Amino acid sequence: MAASTKKTIFLAVCVFIALLPLLAMFVFPGTPEQQALNQRNWLLTLSVALGFVGLSVAGLQFLPVAKIPWLADSLELDDMYHFHHVVSLGSVMLCILHPVLLVFNNFTTLQLFKFWEAPWTVLAGWIGLFALILIAFSSMFRKSIKLDYTGWVAVHAILASSILIFATIHLFKVNKYMSKQAMLVIWIAQIVIWVGIGIYLRVLKPLAIAKVPFVVEKVVDESPDTYSLYLKPEGEVKQFRAGQVAWISVGTQPFRVARNPFSYSGSDQASDGRLRFSIKELGEFTRKTRSLKPGDKLLVDGPYGTFDLKNPHIDNGLVMLAGGIGIAPMMSILHTMDDTGDKRPVWLFYGDLNENTRLFEEELADLESRLNLKVLRVLEKPLDGDYPLKGYVSQGLLDSELPADGRENLYYFMCGPIPMMIAMERILERMGIPGEKISTEKYEMA
């Protein structure tokens, strides 16, 4: 099935699930008292409806992050996390409107805002709402509050469990609408789905990954702060595609929270499942992986991502825009093209700080001699005052190097720091490059 079809089905299912409670409220008949309440008190009904939809939307957040195999090769990771964050924010707004409209409907409900005096059923709803707000806040501002990725994953798991438990208590104990049989069936089904996805994500999937650990063959320094990790599997593994990513956790304990995403940087043509990841040392986790020794074991959860060299959009040529360690997936693509004898034209625009931080200079020179490849290294602050390409990858540089005719028929793949990615997206928009010809991998996606 085509990736676009899968995306359409996924979005349609999400919308259907989100609106299911409204179906039970307004389509299936309730008791005469419930029907009369709906007709005479529309503000109360709207408040409850928004609360139902908000909670239903909150549950949808489990779907994209579960990395279900059927969807893994159809949803770009950037789109997946963007969807996750948008859904999170939307669910928060809907759930906040629920108590706000209750107050507008009846000002005596302000008493419910005294959390220390509120009944347990109401307090459970407040706890669920605060957990939902915190999970959205921690996702959107993780960098600002200096919460590392491992801590973020742990906080996420705790808050998600709190939302499920306390929102469910509030849902079933405040029983005005839950007495409808259709509503009861819908919410039981949704909760079963949420719990099932949680069990799959936190139990079944880690156990499956742990069945085939990887062994460290070597760790090779690429620069003072960057290294390549070479791994071999102890069993059969799924073949990755150049341009994809995987999550790594050190050791063979399947339920370890500490895991981080990295791009493959080696060819996808290795028949024995060997892998290479090129990693920049940025924190505790990347320091730990740099200190690994041959024979140490770790787990690899992947591959994920939609980039595919067989995409017909790439037939006319590929433009790669890389910044810093964002060069890693580009190396995977180039080594794969080298191994398969792929002679399609490729332009690599690679930005870095200076001569000491740029990566894979010899590898790229070797690849440039064999592929239909042109490498342009742009250094922000070169040590050599006469270095020709200073500053940043610019529209002027792209205009001067790419063919004047047909550049909209080329395919553009970019990876690097967020500011660089934003700048590149604006440049490509000004150049008139259509969205379907652009693929991105944001290194700070999680």
N, C-alpha and C positions, 0 to 999 in steps of 0.2 A: 504494500500500500504506500502511496506517495506521502512524503512528509507533510505537504500542504493539506492533504486529506485528513491525516492524523491530527494536525493542529485544529482543523475545523471541527472534527468530532470532539476533540478535547474541550474546546471552548463551548460547544453546544451542550455537552454534558455538564460543564460547570454552571452554565446559566440555568439549565433545567434543575439541577440540585439546589441552587440558591433560591429558586422561586417555588420549590415544592411546598414549603409551609404556607405560602399564599394560596396555593391550590386548595389546601385543606381548609383554610379560613373562609374562602369566598365561593368555592365551587361545591364542596361537599356540605350538605345541610347539617347543622348542629341541632341542639335542643331549641325549642321555641324561645327560651330565655336568651340563649346565645345569639339567635337571629335578631331578636329585638334589640339586644345590646349593640350589635353591629350597626343597626339602622339609626339608633338614636344618639349614639356617642361615637362619632366618627374620629375624634381626636384620640380617644382611648384605643380604638381599633387600629388607627395608624401607628400609635406608639408600640403596640404589641406586634404589629406586622413588621415594623422596622427592626425590632429586637429579634424576631424570628429570623429575618433575612440576614441581619448582621451576624448572628451566631452561625447560621448556615454558611455564610461567606467565610467566616473565620475557619470553619472546618475544611474549606476548600484549600487552605494553605498547605495541608498535608500532601496534596496531590503532586504539585510540581517538585517539591523538595525530596519526595520519596524516590525519585530517579527510576521510575518503573521502566523496565526494559522496552516495552512497546512504545514508550514516548521518548526514551533517552536519545534516539538518533533523529528525532523530529523537532525537538524544541532546543533552540540555541540556549546555552547556559545563561547568556546575558538576558535574553528574553524571559527565561524561566525565573530568574531572580527578580527581574523587573516586575513580572506578573505577581510574584510572591509579595513584593513590597507594596505594590498598588492594592492588591487584595487585602493585605494587612491593614493599610490605612483606611480603605473603604469600610472594612468590618468595624474598625474602631469608631468611625464617624457614625455609622448606623446604630451601633450599640450605645453610644453616648446620647444619641437623639431619643432613645427609648425612655430613660428616666426624665429627660428634659421635657418631653411632651406630656409625660404623666403629671408633672408639676403644673404645666399650662392647663391641663385638663381639670386638675383639682389641686388647689394650693395647699390643701391639708397634707398632701403626700410629701411636702418638704420635710416632714418628720422623719421620712425614710432616709434622709441625708445625714441623720444623726446615727452614724454607723454603730456607735457603742450602745445604742438603745434599740436598733433595728432587730426585727425577728430573724431567726437563723436563716430562713428561706430567702429573705431579702439580703442579708449579709453575704450569703453565698454568691448572689448575683453581683454584688459590689466587688467581691474578691476576684470573680471571673473577669469583670470589666477592667479592674486595675491590672490584672495579669496580661490582658489583651493589649492595654495601653503600653505596658512595659515591654512587651515582646516587639511591638512596632517601633517604639523609641530606641531600643537596643539595636535593632536591625538598621535603622536609618542613620543612627549617630554613633555606630560602633567605633569608628575611627576617632571621632571627637572626644569620646569619653575614655579613649585608650583601653578599650576592651579587646584583648587579643582573640584570635579566631577560636582557639580551644575554649576559652572562657565563654565566648559567645555561644558556642554549640551547647555547652553545659547549661547556661542560663536559659537558652531557648528550650531545651528539653524539660527543664523544671517548670517554666512558665506555661508551656503547651500542656503539660499534664495538669497544672492547676486550672487552666481554662476548661479543659475537658471535665474535670471532676466537679468544680464548683458551679459552672454554668449548667451542667446536667442536673445538679441538685436544685438549682433555682428553677430550671425549666419544668421539672416534674412536680415540684412541691407547690408552685404557684399554678393552680390547676384549672383556671377559668377556661382555657382553650384546649388544654391537653386532654380533657375528658372526651373530646371528639375521637372516635376510633381511628379515622383517617389520619389525624394529626399525630396520634400516638404511634401508629405504624410508621409514618414518615420519619419521626424523630428516632425511634428505635433503630430503623434501618440506617439513618445517617450516623448514629453513634457506633453502630456495629462496623460501618465502613471506616470511620476514624480510628477506632481501636484496631481494626484489621491492618490498616496502613501503618499504624504505629508499631504493631508487632512485626510486620514485614520489615520496616525500616530499621528498627532497633534490635531485633532478635534474629529473624530468619535470614535476612541479607548478610549481616555480619558473620553468621555461622557458615553461610555458603562461601563467602570470601575467604574465610580462615582455612577452608579445605585445601587451597592452593597458595601457600606462602611463597614469597620471593626471597632469594638469597642474594646478598650483596656480593658482586664480583670485584668491584673496585670503585673508589671515589677519586675523581681526577679534578684538580684545581684548574679552572679556566681563567680566573683573575683573582685578585686579592679577596674579593667578597663573593665570588661565584664559583660553583663546582658542578660537575656532572656525576650523577649516580647511575652506575651500570648494574642491572639486575638480571637474574635468570629465574624462571619459575620452577617450582617442584611439582610439576604436573601440567596438564593441558589448560590453556587459558584462551579467552576470547581475543581474537586478533583486533588490534586497534587500527584506526586510520590516521594518517598524518594530519596534524592540525587539531587532534582531540586532546582531552585532559583526563586525569585520574586523581583520586584522593589517596594519599599515602598515610599509613599509620605504622609507627615503629613497633617491632615485636610481633608476636602471633596471637596476642589476646584479642579476641574478636570484638569485645565491647569497650575497647579503649576510646575515650572521648577525643583525645588529641590526634587529629588528622587534618591534613591540609591539601588543597588542590594544586596540581602542577601540570604543566604541559609536557607531553612526550617530546623529546628532541632528537630521537633516533629514527631511522627508517622503519616503516611499517612492513617491510618485506622480510624481516627476520623470521625464518620458518620455525625456529626453536623457542619462540616466545620471549626472547631477550628484549630488554627495554633500556632506554636511556632517558633520564630526566635531568634537565639543566636547571639549577636552583640558585637563587640569590639569597645570601645570608641576611635575613631581616629581623630575626627574633629567636626566641628560645627553641622553637621547633626546628627551624632551619639550621641552627647551630648544632642541634642534636643529630640531625641526619648527616651533617658534614663530618661528624666524628665517628660514623659507622665504619666498621672494619669488614674485610672480606670474610664471608661466612655468617655475618649477622643476618637476621631475618626480619622481614616486614610484610605488611599486607597492602595490596593495591586494589582499590575499588574503581573499576573503570573498564572500558573507555566510555567517555561521554563527549557530546558535541556533535554538531551537524556538518562540519566542514568535510568535503569529499572531493578529491582530485578528479573524480569521474563526473562531477557536475558539468553538464554541457555548457553552462555559463562561462567556464574556464577555458573552453576550446580556443578562444582567440588570444589568450594570454592572461597572466596573473601579475597583479601589482601588490607587493607586500610592504606594509608600513609598520615598522617595528620600533619600539623604544625600550632601551635597557634590556632587562631579562625577557621582554616580549619577543626577543629574537628566537627564543626556544622553539615555539611551534613552527617558525619559519625554517629552522634547521631540519626539523622532522620532514617538512614538505620537500625541501631541496634534496635531502639524502634519499628520500623515496623516489623522487623524479630521476635522480642519478641512477639508482638501482634498477629502475624500469626503462631506462633509455628515453625518457620523456623530453622532447625537444621543443615543447611549447615555449614561447618567449616569457621571460620572468624579469621584472624589475624589483629589486629590493632596496627600499629607502630605510636606512637604519640610523636612528639617532641615539647618541650617548653623550656622556659628560666630556671625556677627554681620551687621549691615547692609552691611558692606563686602565680605563674601565671598559673599553670596547672589547667585544667578545668574538671568538671564533675567526680571527683574522686569517690564519693559515687555512682553516677548513673552507672558509668562503672563497679564498683565492683558488683553492684546488677545485671547488665546485664550479666556480666561474669559468675555469679553463675547459670544463667538460660539458656544461649545460649551456643553453641559450639564455644566459643570465647576465644581468648587469647590476653590480652592487654599488650603491652610493652611500657612503658613511658620512653623516653630518654630526659634528661635535659641537656641543654647546659652548664649552670653554677649552679649546685646544691648547696644549702646551706649546705647540709650534705656532708662532705668530703668522706664518705664511700658509697655514693649512687652508686649502681652498674652500671647503664646505663648512662654514661656521654658523652657529646659531641653532635653528630648528628646521625640521623638514617643512618647507613652505609651498604655497601654491605656485610660486614662481619656479621653484625647482621641479615640481611635477610638470608644469607646462613646458619647461625646457627639455625634459628628458622623455616624456611620453609622446607617442605619435599624435600629431595634431588632428588627424582624422581617425575616428574609430576608438578613441579612448573610452567612450561610453559603452563599448562592446567588450572591454576588458573586465576582469573580475578583481575586486579589491578585498584584501584580507588584512586586518590590522590587529595588533596586540601591543599593549604597553601601559604606562601610567595613565590614570584617568584624565588629567589635563591634556595630555597629548592626544588621547582618543577623541575628546570633545573637539579639539582644534581640527583634527583630521576629518571628523564627520562634517564640520562646517565647510571645510575646504572642498570636500567631495560634493557637497550639496551645491556650492557655488559653481563647481565644474560641470554640473548637470548629470552626475552619475546616478542612475536609478537605484533605489533601495535594494532591489533584488540582486544587484550586482555587488553588494557590500556585505561582508561577514566580519564580525568583531568578536574579540575575546578580551573582556575586561579583567585585568589581573586582580582587581580589588572587588570582584563581583560578589564575594560573600561577606 
